[in-house]
Amino acid sequence: MPYKINNDCISCGVCAEECPVDAISVGDGKYVIDPNLCISCGACAAICPVGAPSQE
């Protein structure tokens, strides 16, 4: 199941830098994850300072 970034996102960009498949990009007010590219590795969730990425 792909990860999603919730509204806790502070737009720091750390998750996008960590994503091995470049599935994360700047969205409208927060970063977003392309579910078609996400490989569910959890790298974004592990590095996020506010725990915004999660699997729903």
C-alpha distance (Angstrom), angle and dihedral (degrees) to the residues before:
residue distance angle dihedral
M1 . . .
P2 3.81 . .
Y3 3.77 121.7 .
K4 3.81 123.1 -110.1
I5 3.80 128.2 -159.4
N6 3.79 114.3 -128.1
N7 3.80 129.2 -150.9
D8 3.82 91.8 -87.0
C9 3.83 87.0 81.4
I10 3.81 112.3 124.8
S11 3.83 93.4 -167.6
C12 3.80 94.5 -119.0
G13 3.83 92.8 142.8
V14 3.78 96.6 -137.1
C15 3.80 91.7 123.6
A16 3.80 93.3 53.1
E17 3.80 91.0 52.7
E18 3.82 90.8 50.1
C19 3.82 98.0 47.6
P20 3.83 109.1 107.7
V21 3.83 93.7 -156.6
D22 3.83 99.9 40.6
A23 3.80 92.3 -118.3
I24 3.82 93.6 143.1
S25 3.79 123.9 81.4
V26 3.79 140.2 160.4
G27 3.77 112.0 -79.9
D28 3.78 133.6 178.7
G29 3.81 102.9 -52.8
K30 3.81 95.1 -25.2
Y31 3.78 140.7 37.9
V32 3.81 119.0 -87.4
I33 3.79 133.8 -154.9
D34 3.79 121.2 -137.2
P35 3.83 103.0 -131.9
N36 3.81 90.6 -154.6
L37 3.81 91.7 59.6
C38 3.83 100.7 35.5
I39 3.81 112.8 105.8
S40 3.84 93.6 -169.0
C41 3.80 92.8 -119.3
G42 3.82 94.2 143.7
A43 3.81 95.8 -134.8
C44 3.80 90.9 128.1
A45 3.79 93.6 50.3
A46 3.79 92.1 48.1
I47 3.81 94.1 54.8
C48 3.82 101.9 35.9
P49 3.83 111.0 111.8
V50 3.82 92.9 -149.7
G51 3.81 101.7 35.4
A52 3.80 94.5 -116.8
P53 3.84 98.9 147.9
S54 3.79 114.2 76.0
Q55 3.75 141.9 148.3
E56 3.79 113.4 -109.3
